Amino acid sequence: MTDILLATDSDALADEVEAAVAGAHLLHRVRAGVDVVPAIMQVDPGLVLLDLQIGNMGGVAACLAVRQREEMGDIEPRPVALLLDREVDTFLANEARADTHLVKPLNAFQILRAVESLVTQEPSSA
């Protein structure tokens, strides 16, 4: 069972992710991008899922903050996925150095398939 950190202020998205991974993984949630790095330091998740549109610090900025802290040696590298609003936002995921992205709306099968793929891969060196 892998710990997964989800950063979203959308209850509907959190419910979708919870339904997809329940039983197989343990989901932790923060509602603000600024809480992502502290939560990683506390929980040490095997995977981070970042909603593009989280309040006060979006998914791109949160992903860049994670990668920066990895480079500084403050946290171990881990897979990060951005949850995008539109396919045209793919370039944002690339700029943020996310390992992958999913485009909303999502279904449980898409979420679980992506999670399983990411938690079994070797961490990228940031």
C-alpha positions in Angstrom: 0.0 0.0 0.0 1.5 3.3 -1.1 0.8 6.7 0.5 -0.4 9.2 -2.1 -0.6 12.9 -1.6 -3.4 14.7 -3.5 -3.4 18.5 -3.6 -6.8 19.9 -4.6 -9.4 22.2 -3.3 -12.1 20.4 -5.3 -14.1 18.0 -3.2 -15.5 16.3 -6.3 -12.0 15.6 -7.6 -10.9 14.3 -4.2 -13.9 12.0 -4.1 -13.0 10.6 -7.6 -9.4 9.9 -6.6 -10.4 8.4 -3.3 -12.9 6.1 -5.0 -10.3 5.0 -7.5 -7.5 4.2 -5.1 -9.4 3.2 -2.0 -8.2 -0.2 -0.6 -5.1 -0.3 -2.7 -3.4 2.9 -1.5 -3.7 5.4 1.3 -4.7 8.9 0.2 -3.7 12.1 2.0 -5.0 15.4 0.9 -4.0 19.1 1.2 -6.2 21.9 -0.1 -3.4 24.4 -0.9 -0.3 24.3 -3.0 1.8 25.9 -0.3 1.0 22.8 1.9 2.5 20.3 -0.6 6.2 20.3 0.4 5.4 20.3 4.2 3.0 17.4 3.6 5.6 15.5 1.6 8.1 16.0 4.5 5.5 14.7 7.0 3.9 11.8 5.0 6.7 10.8 2.6 4.3 9.7 -0.1 5.3 7.5 -3.0 3.3 9.6 -5.4 2.1 13.2 -5.6 -1.0 14.2 -7.6 -1.4 18.0 -8.1 -4.6 19.7 -9.4 -3.6 22.4 -11.8 -6.1 24.8 -10.3 -5.5 24.7 -6.6 -6.0 27.9 -4.8 -3.1 30.3 -3.7 -0.4 28.2 -5.4 -1.3 26.2 -8.4 -0.2 22.8 -9.4 2.6 24.0 -11.7 4.2 26.1 -8.9 3.8 23.3 -6.4 5.4 20.8 -8.8 8.3 23.2 -9.3 8.7 23.6 -5.6 8.8 19.8 -5.1 11.5 19.5 -7.8 13.5 22.3 -6.3 13.4 20.7 -2.9 14.4 17.4 -4.5 17.4 19.1 -6.1 18.4 20.6 -2.8 18.3 17.2 -1.2 15.6 18.1 1.3 13.3 15.4 0.0 13.8 12.2 -2.0 12.7 12.2 -5.7 9.2 10.9 -6.2 6.8 10.7 -9.1 4.5 13.7 -9.6 1.4 13.9 -11.8 -0.4 17.1 -12.8 -4.2 16.9 -13.2 -4.9 19.3 -16.1 -8.1 21.1 -17.1 -7.5 20.9 -20.9 -5.2 18.9 -23.2 -3.6 22.2 -24.4 -2.2 22.6 -20.9 0.2 19.7 -21.5 3.0 22.1 -22.0 2.5 23.3 -18.5 3.1 19.8 -17.1 6.3 19.6 -19.2 7.5 23.0 -17.9 6.8 22.0 -14.3 8.8 18.7 -14.9 5.9 16.5 -13.9 6.4 12.8 -14.6 3.0 12.6 -16.3 -0.4 14.3 -16.6 -4.0 13.4 -16.8 -6.7 15.6 -18.3 -10.0 16.1 -16.4 -12.7 15.0 -16.3 -11.2 11.7 -15.0 -12.7 8.3 -14.4 -11.7 5.8 -11.8 -10.0 3.5 -14.3 -7.8 6.3 -15.7 -6.8 7.4 -12.2 -6.0 3.9 -11.0 -4.1 3.0 -14.2 -1.9 6.1 -13.9 -1.3 5.6 -10.1 -0.3 2.0 -10.6 2.1 2.9 -13.4 3.7 5.7 -11.4 4.1 3.9 -8.1 5.9 1.0 -9.8 8.4 3.1 -11.7 11.8 4.2 -10.5 11.9 7.8 -9.2 13.3 10.2 -11.7 16.3 12.2 -10.6 15.1 15.8 -10.6 
